Amino acid sequence: MARMPLAQRRRQLTEAAIRAMARDGVPRTTTRSIAAEAGVSLSVFHYCFDSKQALLEAVIETITEHYLTVVKEAIRPRTTLRETVRAGFQAYWDHVRTHPAEHMLTYELTQYALREPGFEHLARRQHELYCATYAELLEQVCLRMETGLRVPVPVLARYLAAMTDGLTLNFLVLGDTAAAAAILDMVSDHVAGLVQEVPLPSSPGPPLLGPALP
């Protein structure tokens, strides 16, 4: 077996774990099946991950990274801020429709972590990561479009994380693409209405993103 840097090997095993868990479910996925999926020995797996918690955290972060990458590319400045926001939602939604099993896995990971003693912090980490992701995206949009928000970024980020989480689950259950598109249009209008088009200061500094939460 060719030698590989540890970080690269961990990534290989994490991607293999995502495929195996999306196919077989979290409880039925074993370290042996993940190693087999990645084409490595079990000893290589244990060298890269010293616990199941470490593996699940890597899985959660990597799944989020999958769609964050495409959304970041999609939110380049467009004619209006509303168009920019809607393009970001569409990039996320395209990922949901293309990789439904991966998104279904995110809900299974939450349930598994909440039910497994000692794993509860992974569910918190998962949803904190969703909120942090939205906060990062909002800051990027405001910076690129030179705008500010009428509400604190953490509040709007939490709202959007809850909205997309619920909408994704609704789609996975009902499969109604048209209804999902209409909701994303409505939310895009809502977000655009929370923006105040205030020029950024000429000196370097953070964008005008509203007051921070206490």
C-alpha positions as MATLAB code, in Angstrom:
seq = 'MARMPLAQRRRQLTEAAIRAMARDGVPRTTTRSIAAEAGVSLSVFHYCFDSKQALLEAVIETITEHYLTVVKEAIRPRTTLRETVRAGFQAYWDHVRTHPAEHMLTYELTQYALREPGFEHLARRQHELYCATYAELLEQVCLRMETGLRVPVPVLARYLAAMTDGLTLNFLVLGDTAAAAAILDMVSDHVAGLVQEVPLPSSPGPPLLGPALP';
ca = [
       0.000    0.000    0.000;
       1.355    3.403   -0.993;
       2.271    5.664    1.911;
       0.067    8.738    2.266;
       0.258   11.797    4.545;
      -1.909   11.417    7.640;
      -4.252   14.286    6.745;
      -4.832   12.843    3.291;
      -5.446    9.369    4.688;
      -7.924   10.744    7.216;
      -9.754   12.512    4.405;
      -9.855    9.283    2.394;
     -11.339    7.389    5.332;
     -13.812   10.167    6.134;
     -15.145   10.180    2.572;
     -15.367    6.376    2.697;
     -17.296    6.629    5.987;
     -19.751    9.075    4.418;
     -20.406    6.697    1.513;
     -20.795    3.682    3.803;
     -23.053    5.482    6.309;
     -25.222    7.002    3.589;
     -25.664    3.539    2.084;
     -25.963    1.358    5.202;
     -26.909    3.717    8.033;
     -24.821    4.878   10.982;
     -25.495    1.975   13.396;
     -24.710   -0.665   10.758;
     -21.489    0.950    9.589;
     -18.432   -0.544   11.302;
     -14.787    0.437   11.323;
     -14.109   -2.709    9.313;
     -16.650   -1.770    6.634;
     -15.223    1.765    6.406;
     -11.698    0.397    6.000;
     -12.958   -1.945    3.285;
     -14.765    0.938    1.547;
     -11.519    2.926    1.551;
      -9.432   -0.060    0.489;
      -7.134    0.046    3.512;
      -6.405   -2.260    6.432;
      -8.177   -1.935    9.769;
      -4.889   -0.974   11.395;
      -4.661    2.051    9.083;
      -8.107    3.144   10.221;
      -7.165    2.948   13.906;
      -3.943    4.821   13.206;
      -5.956    7.703   11.717;
      -8.867    7.763   14.183;
      -8.501    6.878   17.844;
     -12.260    6.926   18.535;
     -15.642    6.746   16.844;
     -16.349   10.243   18.115;
     -13.351   11.592   16.203;
     -14.568    9.891   13.042;
     -18.128   11.206   13.365;
     -16.885   14.739   13.960;
     -14.780   14.493   10.798;
     -17.824   13.187    8.904;
     -20.004   16.089   10.090;
     -17.392   18.698    9.168;
     -16.722   17.136    5.759;
     -20.386   16.910    4.756;
     -20.809   20.591    5.633;
     -17.672   21.401    3.647;
     -19.109   19.607    0.593;
     -21.966   22.051    0.124;
     -20.194   25.073    1.609;
     -17.688   24.905   -1.244;
     -20.356   25.116   -3.957;
     -22.317   27.828   -2.129;
     -19.227   30.022   -1.724;
     -18.648   29.809   -5.463;
     -22.284   30.677   -6.181;
     -22.473   33.860   -4.079;
     -20.209   35.951   -6.255;
     -21.757   39.449   -6.576;
     -24.669   39.699   -9.002;
     -26.880   42.560  -10.147;
     -28.811   42.704   -6.874;
     -28.226   41.313   -3.419;
     -31.445   39.326   -3.699;
     -30.066   37.549   -6.789;
     -26.828   36.802   -4.937;
     -28.660   35.335   -1.947;
     -30.974   33.288   -4.175;
     -27.998   31.904   -6.117;
     -26.438   30.728   -2.849;
     -29.655   28.965   -1.824;
     -29.910   27.392   -5.269;
     -26.364   26.020   -5.053;
     -27.203   24.436   -1.702;
     -30.473   23.071   -3.054;
     -28.796   21.584   -6.126;
     -26.510   19.733   -3.726;
     -29.513   18.408   -1.786;
     -31.191   17.124   -4.949;
     -27.961   15.596   -6.259;
     -26.876   14.008   -2.955;
     -30.077   13.214   -1.019;
     -28.550   10.252    0.832;
     -25.746   12.458    2.154;
     -28.230   14.978    3.523;
     -30.387   12.219    4.972;
     -27.262   11.070    6.772;
     -26.991   14.424    8.557;
     -30.321   13.800   10.305;
     -29.325   10.274   11.207;
     -26.069   11.564   12.689;
     -28.012   14.017   14.859;
     -30.351   11.316   16.167;
     -27.498    8.890   16.730;
     -25.435   11.436   18.661;
     -28.373   12.476   20.856;
     -29.234    8.874   21.730;
     -25.698    7.588   22.278;
     -24.364    8.384   25.776;
     -21.263   10.550   25.580;
     -21.902   11.601   21.970;
     -24.364   14.426   22.662;
     -21.718   17.088   22.065;
     -21.441   15.953   18.429;
     -25.059   16.936   17.776;
     -24.367   20.355   19.314;
     -21.190   20.652   17.264;
     -23.125   19.753   14.121;
     -25.708   22.517   14.544;
     -23.183   25.054   15.782;
     -21.277   24.372   12.569;
     -24.413   25.026   10.503;
     -24.887   28.406   12.200;
     -21.210   29.306   11.841;
     -21.367   28.384    8.159;
     -24.302   30.706    7.541;
     -22.605   33.494    9.489;
     -19.523   33.137    7.294;
     -21.617   33.200    4.113;
     -23.592   36.247    5.248;
     -20.398   38.116    6.010;
     -19.035   37.243    2.570;
     -22.194   38.457    0.835;
     -22.245   41.724    2.775;
     -18.568   42.326    2.114;
     -18.832   41.640   -1.598;
     -22.050   43.625   -2.068;
     -20.953   46.428    0.313;
     -24.070   46.231    2.444;
     -25.044   45.902    6.095;
     -27.783   43.995    7.928;
     -30.627   45.292   10.060;
     -30.347   42.298   12.420;
     -27.369   40.653   14.145;
     -25.583   38.110   11.953;
     -25.776   35.305   14.579;
     -29.575   35.649   14.773;
     -30.051   35.571   10.990;
     -27.548   32.725   10.655;
     -29.467   30.636   13.195;
     -32.750   31.408   11.444;
     -31.397   30.349    8.042;
     -29.833   27.185    9.461;
     -33.177   26.210   11.010;
     -35.043   27.055    7.800;
     -32.831   25.017    5.473;
     -32.660   22.146    7.957;
     -36.451   21.913    8.076;
     -36.894   22.478    4.346;
     -34.353   19.793    3.500;
     -36.086   17.251    5.717;
     -39.454   18.228    4.226;
     -38.087   17.629    0.721;
     -36.510   14.297    1.655;
     -39.897   13.126    2.967;
     -42.241   14.630    0.372;
     -39.975   15.137   -2.654;
     -41.761   18.340   -3.689;
     -39.184   20.314   -5.665;
     -41.615   23.055   -6.746;
     -42.678   23.770   -3.157;
     -39.037   23.956   -2.055;
     -38.210   26.433   -4.831;
     -41.134   28.664   -3.840;
     -39.994   28.682   -0.212;
     -36.425   29.565   -1.196;
     -37.783   32.439   -3.304;
     -39.757   33.702   -0.301;
     -36.786   33.414    2.073;
     -34.536   35.209   -0.429;
     -37.026   38.091   -0.497;
     -37.062   38.109    3.291;
     -33.263   38.200    3.599;
     -33.013   40.947    0.984;
     -35.495   42.967    3.045;
     -33.202   42.730    6.080;
     -30.344   44.389    4.236;
     -29.509   48.050    4.375;
     -27.351   49.189    1.516;
     -24.772   51.162    3.470;
     -21.349   51.770    1.883;
     -18.477   50.204    3.775;
     -15.873   52.464    5.424;
     -12.894   53.268    3.241;
     -10.491   52.112    5.948;
      -9.909   48.378    6.411;
     -12.272   46.770    8.888;
     -15.185   44.373    9.255;
     -18.370   44.944    7.221;
     -21.348   46.691    8.809;
     -23.160   43.598    9.993;
     -25.332   44.900   12.785;
     -24.877   44.645   16.540;
     -23.397   41.519   18.083;
     -25.410   39.303   20.391;
     -24.757   39.809   24.114;
];
